[in-house]
Amino acid sequence: MQFLDYVDLNDWSPSPADVKKMEVQFITFRDYAQLRIMMLTTLVSTYIDKSDEYSGKQTRRFLESLQEETERYIKYATFCYDSIIEMHDPPKSYPSDSQRCDDMYEQWEGGSHTRNWRKCYHKMSPMLLDSETCDVEAGVRMDGKHPSGCIEWGDNSDHSVVATAKYAAYKMTSKFGNYTRYMGWTVKNFWEPNIKDRLKTWSEVNIGAKKLLSSLQNVNIPHEYLTDKQKFNIKTELERIESLRQDHRRGIKVEL
């Protein structure tokens, strides 16, 4: 959990490089967290049905670890998931902010300066390389004729520079919208079943651990001295956690 120390820092935002690391590590983190949860639930099941004092203490110990670790895993996974989704959904101004353009090219026809034009390059997402751009050409008519394929008439090179940059950014609007919609759908479609749905299971396990801890108010009370109602609640909760664990292993989606 490389970014665990940053989860509670309100003044820290991950960079695109940080988010790429989160994406690379996310599946490994998920599998590690799942193994820890399965291990702790198994240990709880091993000790909770025994009546000696040592087993009672071990039961509470592993339940406390299960509660603390599931809370930490849920918090970290939620932080990484939200960071990934947000980074793949840049603001509408991003193409303009990342714009770079070639030098202006003057077009002459029949001895007349008819048009200035140049090619401009735009990044669609901060997650892309600088070389991964969407390119458009933008021109400005210089001869007073109708600006076919151009944004407006111009009369000097400075005006052309501003006009072509604006026109190129305008032409990128629909392309950017299409790209972000598709990319947002793709990213969510991958991470929701692989991470987001697992959080529901972890949350259920966390709730179960808290309920079991509340049933074991005193670690020195052997299991045999618990009331029948406490025993029943503990047994029921353990069976529910075990059922969740088995469903998760079989890939069954758990509903809250």
N, C-alpha and C positions, 0 to 999 in steps of 0.2 A: 504494500500500500504506500507507494512512493509519495503521494500527495496528501496523506492523512493529516499532517501538521498544518495544512493550509485550509482545511475544511471550514474552520470557525473564524477565519480571517476575512473580515468584511472588506478590507482594503486591498485584497489580492485577487487578481483575475488571471486565469491561465492563458498562456500564449498559444498560438497555433501549434507550436512544437510540443508544448505540454499536453495539449489535447490529443495529438497524435500518439504520444506515449501512453496516455490513458486508454486509447483505443487498442493499442498493441497489447497492453497488459490486462485488459478487462476480463477476457475469458479465463486467463490463468488465475486471476484474483477470484472470479466466481467459483471456479473448481476448488480452489484452496478453501474458501469460506464454506462451501458446501461440505467438504470433507471434515472440517472442524466441527460443524454443526452435527453431522452424522456421528462423529466420534463421541461428542459430549452427550448426545441423547442416548447413545448406547451405554455409556458409563452410568448415566442416571438410572436407566432401566436395570442395570446390574445391581446397584446398591439399594434402590429404594424399597424393594420387597424384603430386605433383610432386617432383622429386629434388633441387632446389636448397636451399641452406641457409636462405634467406629463407622459403621455403614450409614448411620444417620448424619454424621458429620460429613462424610464423603458425598452423600446425596446433596446436601446443601452446598458444598463446595462446587460441585459440578453444575448444579442448577444456577448458581451465581455466575459462574464462568459462561454458561450458555446464554444467560440473560445479557451480560455485559458484551459478549462477543457479537451476538446477533444485532444488538443496538449499534455497535461500531460498524459492522458490515453494511447494515442498511443505510446508515448515515453516509458512509464513504461511497457506496454504490450509487446512491441518489445524487451525491455531489458530482461524481464523474459522469453519470448519465445526463444530468442537466447541462454540464459544461460542454459535452459533445453535441447535444442538440442545439444549444445556443450558438456554438461556433459554426455550425452548418447552416445557420439562418442569419446571415449578415444583414445590416441595415440597407435600405434602398439606395443610399448614397454610396455604397461601397464601390460599384464599378467606376463612378466618377472620381472617387477618392484615389483609386488605384490606377487611374488612366495615365498612359504615356503615349506620346505621338511622335511620328517621324517628322523630319524637317518638311517645310512646305514645298510643294512642287508647283511651279508655274506652267500653265498650259497656254500655248500660243497657237492660234489658227489663222492662217492667211495674213500673218504679220500683226494680228491683234491679240492682245492679252485677254483671253476669254474667261479663264477660270484658275483659281487656286485650290489645290486639294492635297490631302495627305491621309495617311493611314494611322488609325489610333488603336491602341491595344488596352484591353480591360480584363482584370481578373474577376471571376465570378464569386470567388470564395477565398477567405484567408487560409483555407486548408490546401489550396492549390499552390503549385510551384510558380515562380515568377514567369517561367516560360510557358505556362499553361494559360493562355489568354484567348479571349474572343476578339477578333479583329474586324473593324469596319472602316470603310472609306467615307470621308466627308469632304465636301467641296463648297466653294463660294463663287458665284458668278461675278466677274469683274467688268463685264461689258454692258451692263444695264439690261440685258435680256432676261426673259423669264427664267428663274432659277430651277430648271429641270434637274432634279436629283441633288439640288443644293438647298441650303436653308434660307439664304437671303442674299441680296446683292452686297458687294463690298467695294471699297475704293482705296484700300491700302493694306499692306501686309499685316499690320498689327490687328486690324479688324478681322482679317481672315483667320489669324491664329485663334482668336477668341471664338469666332463663329464656328469654325470646324470642330473645336473641342466640345462646344455645346451641342452641336448637331450629332456628333459621334455618341455623346452620352445619351442623347434623346433616342437614338436608334438602338441603344443597348437596353432600353427600359423593358420592352417586352421579352427580349432574350433572357434578361436577368430574372424576370418573374418566372418564366418557364423553367429555368435552371434550378432556382431555389425551391420551387414547388416539387419538382421531381427528386432533387437531392434530399429534401426534407423527408419526403415519403420513403425513400430508399433507406436512409439512416434509421428512421423510426421502425421501419419494417424489419430491420435486422436486430436492433438492440432491444426492442420490446419483448420478444419471446426469449431472447438470450439472457437478458438482465432484469428488465422491469417485472416480468411475470414471476421471476424467482423471488423478488422482494416480498411478494404476497405470502409465499411459503415461509420465508424467514420471519416475517411479522407475526404469523400465526404461531410459530415456534417460540418467539419471544414472549407473546402473550401467555402461552402455555407454561413457560418457565416461571413467569411472575405469579401465576395462579398456584403453581406447585409450591413455590417459596412461601406464599401466604398460608399454605396448609401446614407448613413445617415451621411453626413459630419458634421452636426451641430445638437447637441441634442436639441437645442432650437427651431428648425424649426418644427412646427406642421406638421403632415402627409398631411393635406389638401393643404399645400403650396409646396409640392414636385411636380416636373414636372410629366407629364403623363408617360414619359419614365422611370423615377425613380420608380413610382408606379408599372408600369408593370414589371420591373426587380425584384422588391421586391416580388411582388405577385408570379411571376414565380419561384423564388428561394425558397420561402416558400412552394409552392406546391411540388417542387422537394424534399425538405428535408422531408416533410410529407410523400411523396411517399416512400422514402428510409426507413423511420421509420416503415411504414406499411409493406413493403416488409420484413424488418428485423424481425418483429413480426411474420410474417407468415413463416419464415424460408427460404425465397427466397434468393438465392445467388446474391449478388450485384457485378456487374462488373464495374471496373473503365473505 
